[in-house]
């Protein structure tokens, strides 16, 4: 097995064994990575790569939106920000506007960092991710 196959197998195992809270964190990290790739590709004038990376980020944000449990009061407000992030990604992709992508990335970073901190607090308080996991449907 070569290094790329081993890395893919490791990533697959991480996803299969992750809690919903950990999966959410992985999605945020992926979205941030793809927005960053899109920004860098725009800087290099690689429009095809910029588009492909942006579309992957959009897909992740949509997945996060679909996974949000709308029965929770905070989710009603959270989804509006997700919609704004998606809007920034779409506009940034259409216009190849780095400032729109930077705006989306800023929100994704804040959400990711907040989510990560909440995961740590829940683990400290209860020793489990169950409280965060309940935000999303299984």
TIVEX-530038 format. One record per residue (C-alpha): x, y, z; residue in three letters. Coordinates in steps of 0.02 Angstrom, whole numbers, plus 50000, padded with zeros to 5 digits. Example, Ala and Ser with C-alpha at 12.3 -4.5 7.8 and 13.67 -1.06 7.14 Angstrom:
506154977550390ALA506844994750357SER
end
This chain:
500005000050000UNK500745016749949UNK500735032550055UNK499215040249969UNK498175024549995UNK498705023650177UNK498235041950203UNK496525039050123UNK496225023650229UNK496685033650385UNK495505047850338UNK494105035550301UNK494355027350471UNK494325044450557UNK492655048450478UNK491905031450516UNK492365032450701UNK492015050950730UNK490575057350835UNK489345069450752UNK490225083850841UNK491915078250774UNK491185076250599UNK490555094150609UNK492295100050656UNK493015090350509UNK491765098550392UNK492245115850452UNK494085111750427UNK493725105250252UNK492725120650204UNK494115132050267UNK495415122050170UNK494425123250008UNK494065141850027UNK495925144650057UNK496335134349901UNK495085144549801UNK495845161049859UNK497605154949817UNK497035148949646UNK496255165949608UNK497915174049655UNK498795162349533UNK497465165549400UNK497015147049399UNK495155149549371UNK494745131049352UNK495545126549519UNK494745141749602UNK493045136049541UNK493295117749589UNK493895122049765UNK492495134649789UNK491185121949736UNK491865109549864UNK491755122850000UNK489965126749946UNK489505108349954UNK490175107150132UNK489235122650189UNK487645115650113UNK487945099250204UNK488165108650368UNK486535117750334UNK485605101650297UNK486265093550455UNK485705107650568UNK484295102650684UNK483075116950654UNK482085112350811UNK483435120950914UNK483145139650939UNK484965144350906UNK484885134950741UNK483625147550673UNK484955161250685UNK486435150050644UNK485665145150476UNK485535163450425UNK487405165450446UNK487685149250349UNK486615156550209UNK487685172250210UNK489275161750202UNK488555152250055UNK488075168749971UNK489875175049992UNK490545158949917UNK489375159749768UNK489735178149735UNK491595175549760UNK491555161349635UNK490545170749504UNK491585186649516UNK493225178449569UNK493165190749714UNK494425186349849UNK493645198549972UNK491995188649969UNK492955172549996UNK493955180350138UNK492295185550218UNK491635167750206UNK493275160850274UNK493215172950422UNK491505166350473UNK492015148250445UNK493555150750554UNK492515158750692UNK491215144850684UNK492565131450683UNK493485139150830UNK491875141450928UNK491335123550889UNK493035116850943UNK492955126751105UNK491185120551139UNK491765102751112UNK493145105251240UNK491945112851366UNK490695098751346UNK492065085751369UNK492675094751525UNK490935096751597UNK490195079951553UNK491575069351481UNK490625067051318UNK490075075451157UNK488235070751181UNK487635088651211UNK488435094751049UNK487905079250955UNK486085083050996UNK486195099150893UNK486275088450737UNK485185074350680UNK486025057350676UNK
end
